[in-house]
């Protein structure tokens, strides 16, 4: 394995610098080595456009000096002051720090990074380079535009900002693929340079903005029609014309081929802003799944979890686990697992305290949290993942085979009595213990509330009746263009009682199946638009005249 910053002492005499490529925008394109370097950094100096991509992998204690500084002088001038990154890097390294200098794309294609490397070398400061995916390569791949095929082709990369007349002439005289880095409002001028240099006006061209992110948008045209295409799409003129774009010129960017290869923008929920109204801990895995479908999840806690008002009942039950009071313990939520685990840690216990006790979990998510705790559940419903599904598989009490007839049921203060009643009917005694309380969370920021009520979200996922009631209570009712997806019939009924039209119902009461159902809805919606010859739009882009009426 190559030497890395993490191989060094915590504070070597001269420090160590990692010049790191953060890629073109998608956080998933960071390399394993990049994540490793970020985790070991004392100081993170990142370009503003990649800061959000890299800082999630850094330690909470990492120092992050800003490259852009707003002071009295810059405010008066209307231009933020740009700090000298080379001085920041070297100052931190001389202090014995492990420094990560993050740039967009690849450091080898960043002129400023090259200058900073030379400065480190001259000062005797050790450094390494962690390559990243260059925008000129990554963006076309996400746009569905391969730069080469089996026949091979000459590929030329052009930075329109610095390209000389000779450069344009050479690329214009070639019949290979040209990848041009430019901006939205100068892409037509770049196309004109290529035509003037000899390229035919009907040469295919794609233009991609915000490549590799869920804001990505690609237009297919020709060198001669790109200006009109952007104008017709109402992209230009625009105050956002300074946005960087990657344009690909050549036969491989032809519309017919891109329609088949545009894998990223054709994801079922591409660009959808999806509201996830759950507790923060529960939202993470669901948000990850939504991102895999191309969505932009927005987590809004609607339920806060708090300890029970009187902890004595929970304390007695946990002690009963250790003394052999119970035959079974049944977990009906991830929060119940968390509550018991925290009580165990308070008493210095671990998963070994479950020895000799049968453990049941209401569903796969709860079972996964138990496994993370070190406990493999003995019973998970084979059918519906709910209290009713758990009861269907729960064995009746048998005095011959069951030495103890008691079940410990840690749960929320507002849980239903379905499981308790069903276990009693099966002959079991139940210690029904409040392990945690669920209370309504604080209202989200005003901007989020306005987006919910004004149609700024494309979909909202309701995972329980309480999330419906609490979201409406703290933020208002979602707009009628927003797709409403519910985890089960009971949740759907509550949504309808609040005047919401339910568009998506999960086939099983599972958050992952709910996300799958929403993705299937998005796929069907996209296919219908394409078959009708319409532009594919998100629900939030629906024109006012096309809005559907709610049923009450």
N, C-alpha and C positions, 0 to 999 in steps of 0.2 A: 504494500500500500504506500502511496506517495506521502511525504511528510505534509502535515497539515497544521493549521493554527492551533488545533486542539491538542497536538502533540507537545506543544511548548509549555514551559512553566507559566503559571498564572500571570506573572509579570517579568518578562525577560528584560534585559538592559535596554534594548532598543525597540521593543514591541514587534509587531508583525502585522502586515497589511494583506488583506484579501481583496483583490479587484474582482468583483462578482457581476456576472451578467444576469439580470433579472428577467430576461426574455421580453417578448412583445406586449405582454399585458395579462395573459391568463396565468393566475397563480399556480395552476397545475403544471406549468412548463418549467418551474424551477427544478434544477437538477438535485439529486440526492446530496452531492457534495456542497451545493449552495445552501441547502437546509442545514447541513452539519456545520458549516462555517458560521451561519447566522446564529445558531444555538450557542456557539462558543464566543460570540463577539462581546467585547466590553464597550465598544463604540460603533455605532452604525451611522454612516454618512451616506444618505441615499438621495438620488434625484427625486424631486417632488412627485413625478408621475409614476414612480415605482415604489414609493414609500409604503403604501397600503399592501402591496404585494409581498414585501419582505419583512415588515416588522412583526407580523403575526408569528414568525418563526424565531424571533429573538427573545431573549430573557426579559422579564419585567424590569430588571435593574439596568438594562442597557442604556447608555447615554446616546441621544439622537440629536446632535447639533443640526440646526436648520441651515440649509444652503441659501434660502431666501429670507431676508431680514427686513422687516418693516420698522423703520425708525422715523424720527421727525423729518429728517432730510428727504428720505425716499417718499414719505407721505406727501410732502410739499411738491416734490417733482412728479408725483403720480406714478413712479416706477419703483418697484421693490428692489432693494439692493441685493446683489448676488455676491455671497461670500466666496473667497478663494478656496475651493475644495482642497487643492494641493496643500495649502498651509494648514487647514484643519486636519487633514490626514497625517501630515508629518508631525504636527504638534502632539497629537494623540499617541502616535507611535513612539515618539521620543520619550513619552511618559510611561513607556513599558506596556501600553495597552494593545489588546488584540482588536484591530480595526477592520471593519468590513466597509468597503466603498462600493456601493451598488449603483449600477447604471442600467438604463433600459437596453434591451437587445443584448449584444455581445461586447465585452470591453475591447476586443481587438478591432472593432469597427468604430470605436468612440475616440475621437482625436484628443479630447480632454483627458480621458483615462490614460492614454498613451503618454501624454505630457506628465501626468502625475506619477506614472511608473518610472519615468526617467529621473524625476526629482527624488524618488525613494532610492533608486539605484545610486545616484550621485551622493546621497547622504548616508549610504551604507545601511539602509533600512531594508530588512528582508521582506519579501512579498511573494505572493502567488497569484495566479490568474485562474478563476473559475469561469470557463466559457458559458455563455448563454445562447439561447436561440435567437438569431438575428431576425428583426422584423421583416427584412426582405425575403427571408426563407419561411418563417413561421406563418406570416399573414396569408401568402398565397395558398399554403397548405390548408388553412382554416377556411379559405374562400372557395376551395374546391378547384384550384388551378394548379395542376402539376407543372413544374418548370421544365421537365424533360420527359421523354417517352422512350419506348424501346429502340427507336431509330436514333436516339441521341440528338442533341442540339446544342448550339452555342448559347450560353446564358450570360447576359451582360447586366451588371448592376450599375445603376446610375443614380447619383444624388443630384437632383435638379438644382439644388441651392448652389452647388459648387461646380457643376458641369461646365466644361469649356466648349467652345465652338468645335474644336477638334473631336471632343468626346461625342457630341451630338452627331457629327458627320460620320464617325466610325459606326455608331449604333444604328444610324439611319441607313447606312449602306449595307448592313448585315440583315440576313433573313432569320436570325436566331431570336430567342426570347429575350425581351428587355424588361427588367424589373426596375421601376422608377420610383424613388422615394421623393415625394413632393408634398404639396398641401392641396386642400380641396379647391381653393380659389386660384391655384396656379396650374392645376392638372391640364386644363385645356391649352395653356401656353406650352406646356411640355409636349403635348400631343402635336401642336403646331410645329415645334422644333423638329420632331421626328419626321413629319410629312415634308417639311422644307429640306430635310437632309436626304430624302429619297424613299421613305416608307410610303406605301400606298394608303390613301385615306380610308379604304375599306378594311384595313388590318384590324382584327378583333382586339378589344381592350377591356380589361376589368379594372375597376377602381374600388378599393376597399378602405373604409374609414373605421377607426376603433377596432382594428383587427385582433382576433383571438379573445375578445371580450363579448359579453352578452349585449353590448351596444353595437356590435359589428353590423355593418351594412355594406352591401356590394352592388354596384351597378355594372351591367354589361352593355357595351356599346362598341364603337369603332373609333379610330383616331379622328375621323371626320365628324362624328356625331356626338362625341362625349359632352361637348359644351351644351348642346341642345337637350341631351338626356338629363343632365343635372338640373338644367333650368326647368324642364317639364316636370321633374320629380320635386320641384320647389325646394331643392337643396341649396341652390344659389340663385340670386345673391343672398348671403347670410352673414351675420356677425361671427358665425362659427367657421368662416372660410379658412381660418388659419390652421384648422385641424390637420395633422399629418395624415397622409394616405399612402398606400402602396398600390401602384398601378402596374399591371402586367400586360405587355404588348406582345402579341404573337398568336399563332393559330391555337395554342393550347388554352387560350382564354375565351375561345368561341362559346357562345351562349348554349348551344346544343350539348356540348360536353360538360359545361359547368352545371347545367340543370341536373345531370346525373351524379356529379361528384360533390355537390355543395352539401356535405354531410353535417356541417356545424350549424348553419343557418336553417336547416330543415329539421332540427331537433324538435320534438313535439311541443315543448313549451318555450321555444327560443325567445328570449327577451321578455317573457312574461314576468311582471312584478307580482309575486305571490305573498300574501299575508299569512304568516304562521302564528296564530294567537295561542301560544302555549307558555308554560314555564320555560325559562331560559335553558335549564338542564335538559328538558325533554325535546327541545326544538332542534338540537344540533344534528342528530342523525337524519331527521326528516329534511332539514335544510340541505344537507349533503346530497340526499337523493334527488331533491328538486333541482339542484345545480346540475346533476348529471343529465337532466332532461332539458337543460338550457335556460332554466328559470332563474330569476333573481329573488331569492327568498328574503323577506323582511320580517324579522322576529319581533313580535309585540307581546310581552308578557301580559296575560289577562288574569292569571292566578298566581298568587304568592303563597308559598308553603311556609308555615310557621309551626313551632313546637306546640304540643297540647298545653292547655292552660294549667292543667294539674298533671305533672309527670309521674306521680306515684303509681298509677295503674300500669303504665308502661314499664316502669322499673321493676314492679313485682312480676310482670309477665316475663321479662328478660331473665330475671333470676330463676323463674320457673323452668325456663329452657335448660338451664345448667343443672337444676336439681332433678330433672326427669319428670316434670309435671305433664308434659305434652307428648302425644303420639305424632301429631302433625303440626306444621306451621304453614299457613296459606298466605302468599303474597299476591295482592290484587293490583299492584302498581309498582313502578320504579321508585316512586317516592316512599312507599312502604319499606322497600329494601333499604333505601338510604337512611330512613329513620331508625331501623333496627341496627344497621351497620354503625351509625353514629353512637348509639347507645352501647353497643359492644365495645367500641373504641374507648368510650368513657370509662368502662369497667376493666379495660385492659384485656378484652376477649378478642378472639378471631374466629375464623370459619370452623375451627375444630370444635367449637361449642355446639355445632349442629350434629355431632356424631350421635347416631342412634335415633335421630328424629327424621321423619319423612317430611320432605319439602315440596310444596306445590306452588306453581306460578301460573298466573291467569293467562299469560301469552308469551310470545317470543321475546318481546322487548324486556319484560320483567325477568324472564329466564336468563337473558344475556347479562342483565345487571347482577344477577345472582352468581353466574359463572365468573364475572369480573371480581366478585367478592371471594371467590374460591369455593362456591357451593354449587353442585350439580343438582338441579331439581329432579325429584322422583316422578312428578306428575305435571305435565303441560297438556292442556286440552288438545285432543286430536281433531276436533271440529272447530266450532265457533270459539274465538278467543274472548271469552267473557265469563261472568259469574255463572251464567246458565250453562255455558260450554264446560266449565270446570266441574259443575255438579253432575253433568252427564257421565263423566269419567271417574268421578269420586266413588270409591268403594264404600258400601254400607259398613257400619260398625259390627264387628264380629267378636264376641267375647272370647272365643277360642283362640283366634289368631292375633287379636289386638289387646295387649296387656293394659293399655291405657286408652280411655275413651274420650280424651280431651284434645281440642284443636285450638291453637293460638292464631287469632286472626287480627294482625295489625293493619289498620286501615285509616282512611280519612274520616273526619268528623261528619262529612255530609254523604257518606256512602249509603247505598241502598241496602235493604235488609234481605235481598234475594239470596245471597250466599249463606247468611246465618240461618235463615228459615230452612233452606234446602239441606244443610248439614244436620240440623236438629231432626229433620224428617228421616234422615239416613241413620239416626241413632247416636249421633255424636253430641258431646257437650262442647259448647263453644265459648271461649274467652274472647269476646268482641271488644278490642282495645283501640282507643283512639291514639294512633301513633303520630299523627300530624293533623294540622288544621289547614284548610284551604280558604284563603280570603281573597277578595277582589284586589287586583293590583292597582297601582296608581295609573292615572290616565297617561297615554303616550304624549309626545310633544305635539304642539298645535299643528305643525306641518303634516304629521302622520294622520291626525284626526281629520284634517281637511282632505287628504288624499283618500281616506276611507269613505268619507261622505260624498266626495266630489268625483269619484270614478277614477282615481289615480292608480288603483290596483286592478290587475287583470283577474285575479282569483283570490279567494280566501278559503283556507282549510279549517273546518270546525271538527275538533277531535272529541268533543263531549258537549252535552247540553249546557254545562256550566261555562264553556268557552263562548258559546253563543250569547248567553245572558250577560256575561261579564264584558265581552267586547262591545255589545250594544250599549251597556251601561257606562263604560268608561270612554268610549270613542264615537258612539252613534252607529246608525245602521248603514251597512255597505250600500253603495250606489247600485242602481238597477242594471248597470252594464257589467258589474263584477260577477264572475262565475262563482257560484256557491257550491262547495264540495263538502259533504258530510260523511262521517265515519260509520254511521249506522242509522237505522230507522228512528230510534229515540232522539238522536241528535237532529235528524232531518225534521222531525215533528216539531221540536223546539224552534228550529229556524223558521219553519212555516208559520208558527204561532207569532213570531216576531215580524211577519210580513215579508219574509225572504223567499225567493224562488230557488228551490234546490235543483241544481243542474247535474250534479255528480253525486252518486252514492257508492261507497266502497262495497265490493262484493262480500268482504269479510271485515269485521271490526278491528282493523289493523291500520296503523298510520302508514305503513309501507304500501299496503294495498290501496289505501286512499290516494297516495301520491301516484301509484300506477294508474288508478282510474282517472285521475285528472290528466295524466299524460295521454291516455287513450282518447279522452275527450278532445285534447288539443290536436292529436293526430287526425281525428275524424273531422274536426273543424277546418284544419288546413287542407285536407283532401277535398272537402266540399267546395272550398274557395277555388282551388286549382281546377277542379272539374267544371266549375261554372265560368272559368276564365277571369275570375276576380283576383284582385291583389290580396295576398295573405296579410292580414292585419291582426293585431292583438285586440282583445275585448275592449281595452281602455281607449283604443283608437276608433271605436265605433262612432259613426256620425250621429248627432242627436236625433235626426229623423228616423234612424234605423234601430233605436233602442226598443227593447222588448218591455212589455208591461209586466209588472209583478203580479203574481196571484196571491191572494190573501186567504 
